[in-house]
């Protein structure tokens, strides 16, 4: 590729992208963004109805995989179904995950384990399953995990499980970036702060509670606003394309400067 045609670095047309958690907020962004950029997208989620709505917004070819990456066998099957549909997997986006909030004295040990399983174990299992496939294909690949600003920073409102899980995702990203670097497979993570989604929509409201919470939060955000879904699309396209070939083990903060101050 030539520097005189720099947009070619971001060309993912014809690539196959596998997205877990495809019916969630980030998964839906990933599906619409990558399909709009010319990828064939394999959508994996346990919510078939919501998946169909996401698929309807995608351009080009899609495959719907009604499964969650909640076991070793499920992750292997998800990758196999994507390969069955499109012949390969070039990009993996792990957008599945969860959060359960409670002060430590009120949080059940099972709850902590559930959050760690959803955010850490499932990310690791999907990365392992797709690494096998990408190595067999040859030619490298792109793995994009979902972290959070909370992987770097604590939170006073009962986030012990979530913060710990995202710190672990950061560790997986860095370790796999080192391990897989020689293979041509890059492993990076997007780490947003609060962005608009069904779970956070109340923070964008104008009632007294939302205004107070938002004002306190925005005092720490240099850009002076909360995130929008499209703020995640640019980083995702970068990490999914040849533009990021020299980036691996990297945590990309999509946070309006929140973690900088």
ABEGO torsion letter per residue (X at the ends): XBAABAAAAABABGBBBBBBGAABAAAAAAAAAAAAAGBBBBBBBABAAAAAAAAAABBEBBBBBBBBBABAAAAAAAAAAAAAAAGBBABBBBABEBBBBBBAAABBAAAAAAAAAAAAAAAAAAAAAAAAAAAAAEGEEBBBBBBBAAAABBBAAGAAAAAAAAAAAAAAAAAAAAAAAAAGBBBBBBBBBBBBBAAAAAAABABAAAAAAAAAAAAABAAGBBBBAAAAAAAAAAAABAAAAABBGBBBBBAGGAAAX
